Amino acid sequence: MPKSVTIRVNGQPVQMEAGSIVSAAFLKAGVPCRTSVTGEPRTALCGMGICFECRATVDGTPHCRTCQLLCRDGMVVESER
């Protein structure tokens, strides 16, 4: 049975299967990774780090590409505004 990890997405605990990418946790939580300058919600588009639509703050570091990061237990991620 796969191990699961719990991360916090905008303060909400989200349980993810170990090895899942952080952008999937945003989708599971039902919140965007970031909001565009025009106020539109954005999330992972390309899934390979090229489009930068999945940027979010991860453990206090802004502008991280969440489609390139694996979830780890205790990780704190926040949507960028």
Secondary structure, DSSP 8 states (H G I E B T S, - for coil): ---EEEEEETTEEEEEETT-BHHHHHHHHT--SEE-TTS-EE--SSSSSSS-TTEEEETTEEEEEGGG-B--TT-EEEEB-
